[in-house]
Amino acid sequence: MTPRAAGGSASRPNEYADVPEMFRELAGFDPDSPDFQRHRDKIVERCLPLADHIARRFEGRGEPRDDLIQVARVGLVNAVVRFDVETGSDFVSFAVPTIMGKSGGTSGTTVGQSRFLAG
């Protein structure tokens, strides 16, 4: 899979083209094993810049920057937990609405997330 095929464009290749392979590797671990958790944590760490970028888009709308980042990172963790690489979908395309709170609704989330979405 080329970077462009993974959701990028000719002028800006997908910065996360390596993530689907990370998910395929994750599928090889027993979900109850420490290796599974460590590998899932690596995926989250790899994608933190995506969550932080989304959080920055909402700066200046009345919420503290740290709150925006925290909500975005919780959304990223949710996206990593829920993503199924076998569907063939692009992780970034799946993660962005999840990070923004649109794909899972706001139930069970913080007040800050509701404000985050209102911006």
Secondary structure per residue as TSV (DSSP state, phi and psi in degrees):
chain	resnum	aa	ss	phi	psi
A	1	M	-	360.0	128.2
A	2	T	-	-84.5	159.5
A	3	P	T	-56.3	-37.3
A	4	R	T	-66.0	-41.2
A	5	A	T	-65.4	-20.8
A	6	A	T	-90.6	18.3
A	7	G	T	113.1	3.5
A	8	G	-	-90.5	-167.1
A	9	S	-	-132.2	171.8
A	10	A	S	-60.7	-36.6
A	11	S	S	-85.6	-22.5
A	12	R	S	-141.6	93.0
A	13	P	-	-61.9	156.1
A	14	N	-	-64.4	118.2
A	15	E	T	-70.6	-13.1
A	16	Y	T	-114.6	27.9
A	17	A	T	-63.8	-21.2
A	18	D	T	-83.0	-12.9
A	19	V	H	-66.9	-40.8
A	20	P	H	-57.0	-38.2
A	21	E	H	-65.2	-36.0
A	22	M	H	-62.8	-38.9
A	23	F	H	-68.3	-37.1
A	24	R	H	-63.6	-40.2
A	25	E	H	-64.2	-40.9
A	26	L	H	-58.0	-38.6
A	27	A	T	-63.1	-19.2
A	28	G	T	-80.5	-8.4
A	29	F	S	-98.0	150.5
A	30	D	-	-67.1	125.3
A	31	P	T	-56.7	-20.4
A	32	D	T	-92.5	-0.2
A	33	S	S	-87.9	153.1
A	34	P	H	-62.0	-31.7
A	35	D	H	-63.1	-38.8
A	36	F	H	-60.3	-48.6
A	37	Q	H	-62.8	-43.3
A	38	R	H	-62.0	-42.5
A	39	H	H	-69.1	-39.3
A	40	R	H	-63.1	-39.5
A	41	D	H	-61.3	-37.0
A	42	K	H	-63.0	-39.4
A	43	I	H	-64.3	-44.5
A	44	V	H	-59.7	-47.9
A	45	E	H	-60.1	-40.2
A	46	R	H	-62.2	-33.3
A	47	C	H	-100.0	3.7
A	48	L	H	-54.6	-38.5
A	49	P	H	-59.0	-32.5
A	50	L	H	-64.0	-48.3
A	51	A	H	-62.5	-42.8
A	52	D	H	-65.3	-36.9
A	53	H	H	-62.7	-44.2
A	54	I	H	-64.2	-41.7
A	55	A	H	-60.3	-41.4
A	56	R	H	-62.0	-29.1
A	57	R	H	-63.8	-21.2
A	58	F	T	-103.3	6.0
A	59	E	T	-66.1	152.0
A	60	G	T	81.4	14.2
A	61	R	S	-114.9	21.3
A	62	G	S	101.8	-12.6
A	63	E	S	-98.9	142.0
A	64	P	-	-60.9	142.2
A	65	R	H	-55.3	-44.1
A	66	D	H	-60.8	-36.7
A	67	D	H	-66.1	-41.7
A	68	L	H	-61.5	-44.3
A	69	I	H	-64.3	-43.2
A	70	Q	H	-61.1	-45.9
A	71	V	H	-63.5	-42.7
A	72	A	H	-63.6	-40.2
A	73	R	H	-69.6	-35.3
A	74	V	H	-63.4	-41.9
A	75	G	H	-60.8	-38.9
A	76	L	H	-62.7	-46.2
A	77	V	H	-58.5	-43.7
A	78	N	H	-60.4	-40.8
A	79	A	H	-64.5	-43.0
A	80	V	H	-64.0	-41.4
A	81	V	H	-64.6	-38.9
A	82	R	H	-89.3	-18.4
A	83	F	-	-67.8	137.1
A	84	D	-	-119.9	105.8
A	85	V	G	-62.7	-24.3
A	86	E	G	-68.0	-17.7
A	87	T	G	-71.2	-17.4
A	88	G	-	83.6	0.4
A	89	S	-	-80.1	159.4
A	90	D	-	-79.7	132.6
A	91	F	H	-60.8	-43.4
A	92	V	H	-61.9	-41.8
A	93	S	H	-62.6	-33.5
A	94	F	H	-76.7	-41.7
A	95	A	H	-72.2	-38.5
A	96	V	H	-57.1	-52.8
A	97	P	H	-65.8	-30.3
A	98	T	H	-66.8	-44.0
A	99	I	H	-62.3	-39.4
A	100	M	T	-77.4	-5.9
A	101	G	T	85.0	10.7
A	102	K	S	-87.4	-27.5
A	103	S	S	-85.6	-23.5
A	104	G	S	-110.4	3.2
A	105	G	-	73.3	-170.8
A	106	T	S	-114.0	5.5
A	107	S	T	-66.2	134.8
A	108	G	T	78.6	10.9
A	109	T	S	-108.1	176.9
A	110	T	-	-79.3	161.8
A	111	V	H	-59.6	-36.8
A	112	G	H	-57.3	-36.4
A	113	Q	H	-67.0	-38.5
A	114	S	H	-61.0	-41.6
A	115	R	H	-67.7	-36.0
A	116	F	H	-59.2	-42.5
A	117	L	H	-73.1	-29.8
A	118	A	H	-69.4	-20.8
A	119	G	-	-68.3	360.0
